[in-house]
Amino acid sequence: MDLASDLVLYSARAADAVAALPKQLFIGGEWVDGSAGATYDVLDPATGSVICAVADARAEDGLRAIRAAHEAQRSFAATSPRERADILMAAFRLLHENIDRLALIMTLEMGKPLAESRDEIAYAAEFFRHFAQEATRIEGGYQTAPNGASRLLVMKQPVGPSVLITPWNFPMAMGTRKIGPAIAAGCASVVKPAPQTPLSMLALAEILVEAGLPRGAVNVVTTTDAGGVTEQVIDSGLARKLSFTGSTAVGRILLGQCARQVMRTSMELGGNAAFLVFADADIDRAVEGALAAKMRNGGEACTAANRLYVHTDVIEEFSAKLAEAMAALPVGNGLADGVRLGPLIDAAAREKVHGLVSDAVDQGAEVLTGGEPLAGEGFFYPPTVLTEVPATARLMREEIFGPVAPIISFSTEQEAIAAANDTEFGLVGYVYTRDLDQALRVAEALETGMVGLNQGVVSNPAAPFGGVKASGLGREGGNTGLDEYLEIKYVGIAVS
């Protein structure tokens, strides 16, 4: 099959999959129209054309959703851990059974290549499997008080109705990473997906219903008025937790709103990841890792390598090999076979990325490959490698969120660490070296919540994902991800 006919076939299948999806709000176990009857268009970033229209919720719809979660909370919390685990395992299986259909929907609304969409569905399913296993392992404690006069009983209980706000870049996995532990803990929830990518979450709601989820345990509200809807839900006093993945600027606003209700929060915010390549590193392996850390999801990831610091002894070899590898990546519509890089999410994203590149070039950066937006329909930007990037360039401070790799030289370990930490963010860092002592020193010195040591991808459902400084609060994944949805209650028992 040639590329043109392949694209036509997959486009038709994707359109059919979208046509079969409900486009309404999912509240209290029912698909309902928004109170104002408004809708908004979802765009295909590869063409700029309209895919479909979905319900555009208003503040009163958000209140309906949190009331539904509040009403469902007591009965849902009373379900057994095994029952909640079974729901998650059923959803895990259904995600795999529907992986091709879901990948088509995701690629159509978000743009990433089909292979990456399939990978994300499988990754998303793993959060359900992981938290299904954790649901039956929620533990408390019992001990004799030090003075022997009483017993100390510690139990864990669901925190209560939770507001889950997910981003557009991983529209399914960021949903299951929040919904999975909420279900495992017994917390009903309201999910607000990003307006650019609502379809994956609507599809996930269908799957959860098929998996046996009780009415009201998960509610989905799609809207272009994120601020208005979310603030009303927070101020309702019915929500007890908020989990947000998105920009640091929005995270700061939400933290202020949640403070009014003294709500529990989990914040996975922006990143500015440093990728350090030391003189003794395996350069081919480092290039492979940089390609993964930079180009996963087209660079539209908070974990993306944003600043590549390479030792002066190996920077020429590393830069040439990375530029060659990135220039070879096929760019195009993600529904076409063989494509490795799809479009950016929208026109504003492409404008921002090119603005950052232009600023660096104006200040003396050298372009090894890419550097100019691609002509034609859609929001495409080519794989771009820059060297001789000055410290004053905006992209050294701002999250790029695109397929651009700025390379900067360093001479000493101390210089590399200082440069890596010279940012308000602290999500993840990457280190390539064959010296174990150096690896441990640098990993401990990096001001980040995560470190990739000789690997370019750190995300794992069994690991605690999150950052420090302006990159957020709390952790998702691992057993700590479940604790984010649990309150600790202590009972003192008198002994006569």
C-alpha positions as CSV (number, residue, x, y, z in Angstrom):
1,M,0.0,0.0,0.0
2,D,1.4,3.4,-1.0
3,L,1.5,6.3,1.5
4,A,-1.4,8.2,-0.1
5,S,-3.8,5.3,-0.1
6,D,-2.6,4.3,3.4
7,L,-3.4,7.8,4.7
8,V,-6.9,7.8,3.1
9,L,-7.7,4.4,4.6
10,Y,-6.6,5.3,8.1
11,S,-8.2,8.7,7.9
12,A,-11.5,7.1,7.0
13,R,-11.2,4.6,9.9
14,A,-10.4,7.4,12.3
15,A,-13.4,9.4,11.1
16,D,-15.6,6.4,11.7
17,A,-14.2,5.8,15.2
18,V,-14.9,9.5,16.1
19,A,-18.4,9.4,14.6
20,A,-19.3,6.5,16.9
21,L,-18.2,8.4,20.0
22,P,-20.6,10.3,22.3
23,K,-19.9,14.0,22.1
24,Q,-21.8,15.0,25.3
25,L,-20.8,15.5,28.9
26,F,-20.7,12.4,31.1
27,I,-22.3,13.2,34.4
28,G,-23.8,10.8,36.9
29,G,-23.4,7.8,34.6
30,E,-25.3,9.5,31.7
31,W,-24.4,11.3,28.5
32,V,-26.0,14.7,28.8
33,D,-26.0,18.0,26.9
34,G,-24.4,21.1,28.4
35,S,-26.8,23.4,30.2
36,A,-26.3,26.1,27.6
37,G,-26.4,23.7,24.7
38,A,-23.1,25.1,23.4
39,T,-20.5,23.1,21.5
40,Y,-17.0,23.7,20.2
41,D,-15.0,22.3,17.3
42,V,-12.1,19.9,17.7
43,L,-9.4,20.4,15.1
44,D,-7.0,17.9,13.4
45,P,-3.6,19.5,13.9
46,A,-2.3,17.8,10.7
47,T,-4.7,19.6,8.5
48,G,-6.3,22.4,10.6
49,S,-9.7,21.0,9.6
50,V,-12.6,20.3,12.0
51,I,-13.0,16.8,13.2
52,C,-16.2,17.1,15.1
53,A,-18.0,19.3,17.8
54,V,-18.3,18.3,21.4
55,A,-20.3,19.8,24.3
56,D,-18.9,23.0,25.7
57,A,-19.7,23.0,29.5
58,R,-20.4,26.0,31.6
59,A,-19.9,26.5,35.3
60,E,-23.2,25.0,36.2
61,D,-22.3,21.8,34.4
62,G,-19.1,21.6,36.4
63,L,-21.3,22.0,39.6
64,R,-23.6,19.2,38.3
65,A,-20.6,16.9,37.8
66,I,-19.1,17.6,41.3
67,R,-22.5,17.0,42.9
68,A,-22.8,13.7,41.1
69,A,-19.3,12.7,42.4
70,H,-20.3,13.9,45.9
71,E,-23.5,11.8,45.8
72,A,-21.6,8.7,44.6
73,Q,-18.7,9.1,47.0
74,R,-20.1,7.3,50.1
75,S,-21.3,4.2,48.2
76,F,-18.2,4.1,46.0
77,A,-15.9,4.3,49.0
78,A,-17.8,1.4,50.6
79,T,-17.0,-0.9,47.7
80,S,-14.4,-3.6,48.4
81,P,-10.8,-3.1,47.3
82,R,-11.2,-6.3,45.2
83,E,-14.2,-4.9,43.4
84,R,-12.4,-1.7,42.5
85,A,-9.4,-3.7,41.4
86,D,-11.6,-5.8,39.2
87,I,-13.0,-2.7,37.5
88,L,-9.5,-1.5,36.8
89,M,-8.4,-4.8,35.4
90,A,-11.4,-5.0,33.2
91,A,-10.6,-1.5,31.9
92,F,-7.0,-2.6,31.3
93,R,-8.1,-5.5,29.1
94,L,-10.6,-3.3,27.2
95,L,-8.0,-0.7,26.4
96,H,-5.8,-3.4,24.8
97,E,-8.8,-4.9,23.0
98,N,-9.6,-1.4,21.5
99,I,-6.0,-0.2,21.0
100,D,-6.2,0.3,17.3
101,R,-9.5,2.2,17.4
102,L,-8.3,4.4,20.3
103,A,-5.0,5.1,18.6
104,L,-6.8,6.4,15.5
105,I,-8.9,8.7,17.6
106,M,-5.8,10.0,19.5
107,T,-3.7,10.6,16.4
108,L,-6.6,12.4,14.7
109,E,-7.1,14.9,17.6
110,M,-3.5,15.2,18.8
111,G,-1.3,14.5,15.8
112,K,1.3,12.1,17.1
113,P,2.1,9.1,14.8
114,L,-0.1,6.0,15.1
115,A,2.8,4.0,16.5
116,E,3.2,6.5,19.3
117,S,-0.5,6.5,19.9
118,R,-0.6,2.8,20.2
119,D,2.3,3.0,22.7
120,E,0.4,5.5,24.7
121,I,-2.7,3.4,24.9
122,A,-0.6,0.5,26.2
123,Y,1.2,2.8,28.6
124,A,-2.2,4.2,29.8
125,A,-3.5,0.7,30.4
126,E,-0.5,-0.1,32.6
127,F,-1.6,2.5,35.1
128,F,-4.9,0.7,35.5
129,R,-3.2,-2.7,35.9
130,H,-0.7,-1.2,38.4
131,F,-3.3,0.5,40.6
132,A,-5.6,-2.6,40.4
133,Q,-2.7,-4.4,42.2
134,E,-2.2,-1.5,44.6
135,A,-6.0,-1.3,45.5
136,T,-5.8,-4.4,47.6
137,R,-2.6,-3.4,49.4
138,I,-3.8,-0.3,51.2
139,E,-2.3,-0.7,54.6
140,G,-2.7,0.9,58.1
141,G,-0.9,0.2,61.3
142,Y,-1.4,-1.0,64.9
143,Q,1.0,-0.6,67.8
144,T,1.3,-0.3,71.5
145,A,1.8,3.3,72.7
146,P,5.2,3.9,74.2
147,N,3.7,4.2,77.7
148,G,1.7,1.0,77.3
149,A,-1.5,2.8,78.3
150,S,-3.2,2.7,74.9
151,R,-3.1,1.2,71.4
152,L,-2.5,3.3,68.3
153,L,-4.6,2.3,65.3
154,V,-3.8,4.0,62.0
155,M,-6.1,3.6,59.0
156,K,-6.2,5.0,55.4
157,Q,-9.5,6.3,53.9
158,P,-10.3,7.9,50.5
159,V,-9.8,11.6,50.5
160,G,-13.1,12.1,48.7
161,P,-14.4,13.7,45.5
162,S,-11.4,14.6,43.3
163,V,-11.0,17.0,40.4
164,L,-8.7,15.7,37.8
165,I,-7.4,18.1,35.1
166,T,-5.5,16.4,32.2
167,P,-3.3,17.9,29.4
168,W,-3.5,17.5,25.6
169,N,-0.1,16.0,25.0
170,F,-0.8,12.5,26.5
171,P,-4.6,12.6,26.5
172,M,-5.1,9.0,27.6
173,A,-2.1,8.2,29.8
174,M,-2.4,11.4,31.9
175,G,-6.1,10.4,32.4
176,T,-5.4,6.9,33.6
177,R,-2.5,8.0,35.8
178,K,-5.0,10.1,37.7
179,I,-8.2,8.0,37.4
180,G,-6.4,4.8,38.2
181,P,-5.4,5.7,41.8
182,A,-8.7,7.6,42.4
183,I,-10.7,4.4,41.6
184,A,-8.2,2.2,43.6
185,A,-8.6,4.5,46.6
186,G,-12.4,4.8,46.3
187,C,-12.5,8.4,45.3
188,A,-15.3,9.6,42.9
189,S,-14.0,12.2,40.4
190,V,-14.7,14.9,37.9
191,V,-12.3,14.8,34.9
192,K,-11.7,17.9,32.8
193,P,-9.7,17.0,29.7
194,A,-7.8,19.7,27.7
195,P,-10.1,21.3,25.1
196,Q,-7.8,20.3,22.2
197,T,-8.1,16.6,23.0
198,P,-11.4,15.7,24.5
199,L,-12.1,12.6,22.4
200,S,-9.7,10.2,24.0
201,M,-11.2,11.0,27.4
202,L,-14.8,10.5,26.1
203,A,-13.6,7.1,24.7
204,L,-12.1,6.2,28.1
205,A,-15.4,7.0,29.9
206,E,-17.1,4.6,27.6
207,I,-14.6,1.9,28.5
208,L,-15.0,2.5,32.2
209,V,-18.7,2.1,31.9
210,E,-18.2,-1.2,30.1
211,A,-15.7,-2.2,32.8
212,G,-18.5,-1.9,35.4
213,L,-17.7,1.5,37.0
214,P,-20.6,2.6,39.2
215,R,-22.7,5.7,38.2
216,G,-21.1,8.9,39.3
217,A,-17.8,7.4,40.2
218,V,-16.1,9.2,37.2
219,N,-17.6,12.2,35.5
220,V,-16.2,13.9,32.4
221,V,-16.7,17.6,31.6
222,T,-15.4,19.0,28.3
223,T,-15.1,22.8,28.1
224,T,-13.3,25.8,26.6
225,D,-13.9,27.7,29.8
226,A,-11.5,25.8,31.9
227,G,-11.0,28.6,34.4
228,G,-14.7,29.4,35.0
229,V,-15.7,25.7,35.3
230,T,-12.8,24.7,37.5
231,E,-13.0,27.6,39.9
232,Q,-16.7,27.0,40.5
233,V,-16.1,23.3,41.2
234,I,-13.3,24.2,43.7
235,D,-15.4,26.8,45.4
236,S,-18.3,24.4,45.8
237,G,-16.8,22.9,48.8
238,L,-17.7,19.5,47.6
239,A,-14.3,18.6,46.1
240,R,-11.6,17.5,48.5
241,K,-8.7,17.0,46.1
242,L,-7.3,18.5,42.9
243,S,-4.8,16.8,40.6
244,F,-3.5,18.9,37.7
245,T,-1.0,18.4,34.9
246,G,-0.1,21.5,32.9
247,S,1.8,24.7,33.0
248,T,3.3,26.2,36.1
249,A,1.5,29.5,35.6
250,V,-1.9,27.8,35.7
251,G,-0.8,25.6,38.6
252,R,0.0,28.6,40.7
253,I,-3.6,29.9,40.0
254,L,-5.1,26.6,41.0
255,L,-3.1,26.4,44.2
256,G,-4.4,29.8,45.2
257,Q,-8.0,28.7,44.5
258,C,-7.5,25.4,46.4
259,A,-6.1,27.2,49.4
260,R,-9.5,28.8,49.9
261,Q,-11.0,25.3,50.6
262,V,-7.8,23.8,52.1
263,M,-7.9,21.1,49.4
264,R,-5.3,18.4,48.9
265,T,-3.4,19.0,45.6
266,S,-1.1,17.2,43.3
267,M,0.6,19.4,40.7
268,E,2.7,18.1,37.8
269,L,3.8,21.3,36.2
270,G,6.4,22.6,33.7
271,G,9.9,21.3,33.0
272,N,13.2,22.5,31.7
273,A,15.2,19.2,31.6
274,A,18.9,19.2,31.3
275,F,20.6,16.3,29.3
276,L,24.2,15.9,30.4
277,V,26.7,14.0,28.3
278,F,30.1,13.5,29.9
279,A,33.4,12.9,28.1
280,D,33.4,9.2,28.9
281,A,29.8,8.5,27.7
282,D,29.0,6.0,25.0
283,I,28.2,8.6,22.4
284,D,26.0,6.4,20.2
285,R,24.0,5.4,23.2
286,A,23.8,9.1,24.3
287,V,22.5,10.1,20.9
288,E,19.9,7.4,21.0
289,G,18.9,8.5,24.5
290,A,18.8,12.2,23.4
291,L,16.5,11.2,20.5
292,A,14.1,9.5,22.9
293,A,14.3,12.3,25.5
294,K,13.9,15.0,23.0
295,M,11.6,13.6,20.3
296,R,9.2,11.4,22.3
297,N,5.7,12.9,21.5
298,G,7.5,15.3,19.1
299,G,9.1,17.1,22.0
300,E,5.7,18.1,23.4
301,A,6.4,16.6,26.8
302,C,7.2,18.1,30.2
303,T,10.0,15.5,30.4
304,A,11.6,16.4,27.1
305,A,15.3,17.3,27.1
306,N,15.2,21.0,26.8
307,R,18.9,21.8,27.2
308,L,21.6,19.4,26.1
309,Y,24.9,20.0,27.8
310,V,27.8,18.1,26.2
311,H,31.4,17.9,27.3
312,T,33.8,19.9,25.0
313,D,35.8,16.7,24.2
314,V,32.7,15.0,22.6
315,I,30.4,17.8,21.6
316,E,31.4,17.9,17.9
317,E,30.8,14.1,17.5
318,F,27.6,14.2,19.5
319,S,26.1,17.2,17.7
320,A,26.9,15.8,14.2
321,K,25.3,12.4,15.0
322,L,22.2,13.9,16.7
323,A,21.6,16.3,13.8
324,E,21.9,13.4,11.3
325,A,19.5,11.3,13.3
326,M,16.9,14.0,13.7
327,A,17.1,15.2,10.1
328,A,16.3,11.6,9.0
329,L,13.0,11.5,10.9
330,P,10.1,11.4,8.5
331,V,7.6,14.2,9.1
332,G,4.0,14.1,8.2
333,N,0.4,13.2,9.0
334,G,0.5,10.8,11.9
335,L,-2.0,8.5,10.2
336,A,0.5,7.8,7.4
337,D,2.7,4.7,7.7
338,G,6.4,5.4,8.6
339,V,5.9,8.9,10.0
340,R,8.0,9.6,13.1
341,L,7.1,13.2,13.7
342,G,3.6,14.6,13.4
343,P,2.4,18.2,13.7
344,L,2.5,20.4,16.8
345,I,-0.9,20.7,18.6
346,D,-1.9,24.1,17.1
347,A,-0.8,27.2,15.3
348,A,0.0,29.0,18.6
349,A,2.4,26.2,19.6
350,R,4.2,26.3,16.2
351,E,4.5,30.1,16.5
352,K,6.0,29.8,20.0
353,V,8.5,27.2,19.0
354,H,9.7,29.2,16.0
355,G,9.9,32.3,18.1
356,L,12.2,30.5,20.5
357,V,14.4,29.3,17.6
358,S,14.5,32.7,16.0
359,D,15.5,34.3,19.2
360,A,18.4,31.9,19.7
361,V,19.6,32.3,16.1
362,D,19.4,36.1,16.4
363,Q,21.8,35.8,19.4
364,G,24.3,33.7,17.5
365,A,23.1,30.1,17.7
366,E,24.0,27.9,14.7
367,V,21.3,25.7,13.0
368,L,22.6,22.2,12.1
369,T,19.2,21.1,10.8
370,G,15.7,22.4,10.6
371,G,14.9,25.9,11.9
372,E,12.0,27.0,9.7
373,P,8.3,26.0,9.8
374,L,7.2,23.6,7.1
375,A,5.0,25.0,4.3
376,G,1.5,23.6,3.7
377,E,-1.5,22.7,5.8
378,G,-1.2,21.7,9.4
379,F,1.0,22.8,12.2
380,F,4.3,21.2,11.3
381,Y,7.8,22.1,12.5
382,P,10.9,20.1,11.5
383,P,13.4,18.4,13.8
384,T,15.8,21.1,14.7
385,V,19.3,21.1,16.2
386,L,21.1,24.2,17.4
387,T,24.6,24.6,18.6
388,E,26.5,27.6,20.1
389,V,23.4,28.5,22.0
390,P,24.0,31.5,24.3
391,A,22.8,31.4,27.9
392,T,20.7,34.5,27.3
393,A,18.5,32.7,24.7
394,R,14.8,32.4,25.8
395,L,14.7,28.7,25.1
396,M,17.3,28.2,27.9
397,R,14.7,29.5,30.3
398,E,11.4,28.6,28.7
399,E,9.9,25.1,28.0
400,I,10.2,24.6,24.3
401,F,7.5,21.9,23.9
402,G,8.6,21.1,20.3
403,P,11.2,19.2,18.3
404,V,14.1,21.5,19.0
405,A,17.4,20.4,20.6
406,P,19.8,23.2,21.8
407,I,23.3,22.0,22.5
408,I,25.7,23.8,24.9
409,S,29.2,22.8,25.8
410,F,30.7,22.4,29.3
411,S,34.2,21.6,30.6
412,T,33.8,20.4,34.2
413,E,31.3,18.3,36.3
414,Q,30.7,21.3,38.6
415,E,30.0,23.5,35.6
416,A,27.5,21.0,34.2
417,I,25.6,20.6,37.5
418,A,25.4,24.4,38.0
419,A,24.1,24.9,34.5
420,A,21.5,22.1,34.9
421,N,20.2,23.5,38.2
422,D,20.1,27.1,36.9
423,T,16.3,27.0,36.3
424,E,13.2,27.5,38.4
425,F,12.0,24.0,37.3
426,G,13.1,20.7,38.6
427,L,11.2,17.8,37.0
428,V,13.8,15.5,35.5
429,G,17.4,15.5,34.4
430,Y,19.3,13.0,32.2
431,V,22.9,11.9,32.8
432,Y,25.2,9.9,30.4
433,T,28.4,8.6,31.8
434,R,30.2,5.3,32.4
435,D,31.7,6.4,35.7
436,L,29.6,5.1,38.5
437,D,31.0,7.5,41.1
438,Q,30.3,10.4,38.8
439,A,26.8,9.1,38.0
440,L,25.9,9.0,41.7
441,R,27.4,12.4,42.5
442,V,25.6,14.1,39.6
443,A,22.3,12.3,40.3
444,E,22.4,13.4,43.9
445,A,23.3,17.0,43.0
446,L,20.6,17.6,40.4
447,E,17.7,19.5,41.8
448,T,15.0,17.4,40.2
449,G,12.4,14.9,41.2
450,M,13.6,12.3,38.7
451,V,16.9,11.4,37.0
452,G,17.4,9.2,33.9
453,L,20.8,7.6,34.1
454,N,22.0,6.4,30.7
455,Q,18.3,6.3,29.6
456,G,16.2,8.9,27.8
457,V,12.8,7.8,29.1
458,V,12.0,7.7,32.8
459,S,8.2,7.4,32.9
460,N,7.0,4.2,34.5
461,P,3.7,3.4,36.2
462,A,5.5,1.7,39.0
463,A,7.7,4.7,39.7
464,P,6.9,8.0,41.6
465,F,6.6,10.6,38.8
466,G,6.9,14.3,39.8
467,G,9.2,17.2,40.3
468,V,10.5,19.8,42.8
469,K,10.7,23.6,42.7
470,A,8.3,25.1,40.2
471,S,7.8,21.7,38.6
472,G,5.1,20.7,41.1
473,L,4.0,19.0,44.3
474,G,3.3,15.4,45.0
475,R,3.9,12.3,42.9
476,E,1.9,10.2,40.5
477,G,2.5,6.5,39.9
478,G,4.1,3.9,42.2
479,N,2.6,3.3,45.6
480,T,3.0,7.0,46.5
481,G,0.6,7.8,43.7
482,L,-2.1,6.0,45.6
483,D,-1.3,7.8,48.9
484,E,-2.1,11.1,47.1
485,Y,-5.8,9.9,47.2
486,L,-5.8,8.7,50.8
487,E,-6.2,10.4,54.2
488,I,-4.6,9.0,57.3
489,K,-6.9,8.6,60.4
490,Y,-5.5,7.8,63.8
491,V,-7.6,6.1,66.5
492,G,-6.4,6.0,70.1
493,I,-7.7,3.0,72.0
494,A,-7.8,3.0,75.7
495,V,-6.6,-0.2,77.5
496,S,-8.0,-0.8,80.9
